[in-house]
Amino acid sequence: MGKVLGLGGVFFRAADPQAVRDWYARVLGFEVTRWGGVVWPHPSVGKTTWNAFSADSDHFAPSVAPYMVNYIVEDLDGLLAKAKAEGAELVGEPMKDDTFGKFAWLMDPAGVKVELWEPSAAPAA
């Protein structure tokens, strides 16, 4: 029987897709291809998580988009320094969780809240 193996992609609409692509390339170092997308091999750390939140959840705030994207990163502190230098809007303060690792949040130019996650060395459930 077939089953889902993990996240295969994130797709969304934007009023100015080229500006959004440029922001992700400049701020987060995305290597955008000629066809406009980015492709990564699945990382050897972390995991892909799927979860549905209640309609009145404020977890995605201040974004009004009905979704948030989580990216697995390495050297979160270095990436945040680069993002700040590029004028990216941070949301709240970075957080460290002894079980899962370090987290930080940005708003992209399309108004989407982006979660950056540097997994801890210890595997999390």
C-alpha positions as CSV (number, residue, x, y, z in Angstrom):
1,M,0.0,0.0,0.0
2,G,1.3,3.5,-0.8
3,K,2.2,6.1,1.8
4,V,3.7,9.5,2.1
5,L,7.4,9.6,2.8
6,G,7.9,13.3,3.7
7,L,7.6,16.8,2.5
8,G,8.1,17.1,-1.2
9,G,7.9,20.8,-1.6
10,V,6.4,24.1,-0.6
11,F,4.4,26.1,-3.2
12,F,2.7,29.4,-2.7
13,R,1.4,32.5,-4.6
14,A,3.1,35.9,-4.3
15,A,2.2,39.2,-5.8
16,D,5.8,39.6,-6.9
17,P,7.3,36.2,-7.2
18,Q,10.7,37.5,-8.5
19,A,11.1,39.8,-5.5
20,V,10.3,36.9,-3.2
21,R,12.9,34.7,-5.0
22,D,15.4,37.5,-4.8
23,W,14.8,37.9,-1.1
24,Y,15.3,34.2,-0.3
25,A,18.5,34.1,-2.4
26,R,19.9,37.3,-0.7
27,V,18.7,36.7,2.9
28,L,18.7,32.9,3.3
29,G,21.2,31.9,0.5
30,F,18.7,30.0,-1.6
31,E,20.2,28.8,-4.9
32,V,17.3,29.6,-7.2
33,T,17.4,27.7,-10.5
34,R,16.7,29.1,-14.0
35,W,13.1,27.7,-13.8
36,G,12.6,29.7,-10.5
37,G,12.6,27.0,-7.9
38,V,15.1,25.6,-5.4
39,V,15.9,21.9,-4.8
40,W,17.7,20.4,-1.9
41,P,18.5,16.8,-1.1
42,H,16.9,15.6,2.1
43,P,19.1,16.6,5.0
44,S,20.8,14.0,7.2
45,V,19.6,15.9,10.3
46,G,16.2,16.9,11.6
47,K,12.9,15.6,10.3
48,T,9.9,16.8,8.4
49,T,6.9,17.7,10.5
50,W,3.3,18.0,9.5
51,N,0.6,19.5,11.8
52,A,-2.8,21.2,11.5
53,F,-3.4,24.1,13.8
54,S,-6.8,25.5,14.9
55,A,-8.2,28.3,12.8
56,D,-7.8,30.8,15.7
57,S,-4.1,29.9,16.5
58,D,-1.8,32.8,16.8
59,H,1.2,30.6,16.0
60,F,1.7,32.1,12.5
61,A,1.3,35.7,13.7
62,P,2.0,38.4,12.7
63,S,1.5,36.7,9.3
64,V,-2.1,36.5,8.0
65,A,-1.1,33.6,5.7
66,P,-2.8,30.4,6.6
67,Y,0.6,28.6,6.7
68,M,4.2,28.9,7.9
69,V,7.2,27.2,6.4
70,N,10.0,25.6,8.5
71,Y,13.5,25.3,7.1
72,I,16.2,23.1,8.5
73,V,19.4,25.2,8.7
74,E,23.0,24.9,10.0
75,D,24.6,27.8,11.9
76,L,21.4,29.6,12.8
77,D,23.3,32.4,14.5
78,G,25.4,33.0,11.3
79,L,22.3,32.9,9.1
80,L,20.5,35.4,11.4
81,A,23.4,37.8,11.3
82,K,23.2,37.6,7.5
83,A,19.5,38.1,7.5
84,K,19.7,41.1,9.9
85,A,22.4,42.6,7.7
86,E,20.1,42.3,4.7
87,G,17.3,44.1,6.6
88,A,15.1,41.0,7.2
89,E,12.3,41.4,9.7
90,L,12.8,39.1,12.7
91,V,9.7,38.0,14.6
92,G,10.3,37.7,18.3
93,E,13.5,36.4,19.8
94,P,15.4,33.3,18.8
95,M,14.6,30.3,21.1
96,K,16.7,27.3,22.2
97,D,14.9,24.1,23.1
98,D,17.1,21.4,24.8
99,T,15.2,18.7,23.0
100,F,14.7,20.0,19.5
101,G,17.4,22.6,19.0
102,K,17.3,26.4,18.1
103,F,14.6,28.3,16.4
104,A,14.1,31.8,14.9
105,W,11.5,33.4,12.8
106,L,11.5,35.9,9.9
107,M,8.8,37.5,7.7
108,D,9.4,37.2,4.0
109,P,8.3,39.8,1.5
110,A,5.1,37.9,0.7
111,G,4.1,38.3,4.4
112,V,4.7,34.6,5.2
113,K,6.2,33.7,8.6
114,V,9.4,31.6,8.1
115,E,10.7,29.4,10.8
116,L,14.4,28.5,10.8
117,W,15.4,25.4,12.8
118,E,18.8,24.2,13.7
119,P,18.2,20.7,15.1
120,S,20.0,19.6,18.2
121,A,22.6,16.9,18.0
122,A,20.4,14.5,20.0
123,P,17.6,12.9,18.1
124,A,14.1,14.3,19.1
125,A,10.9,12.3,19.1
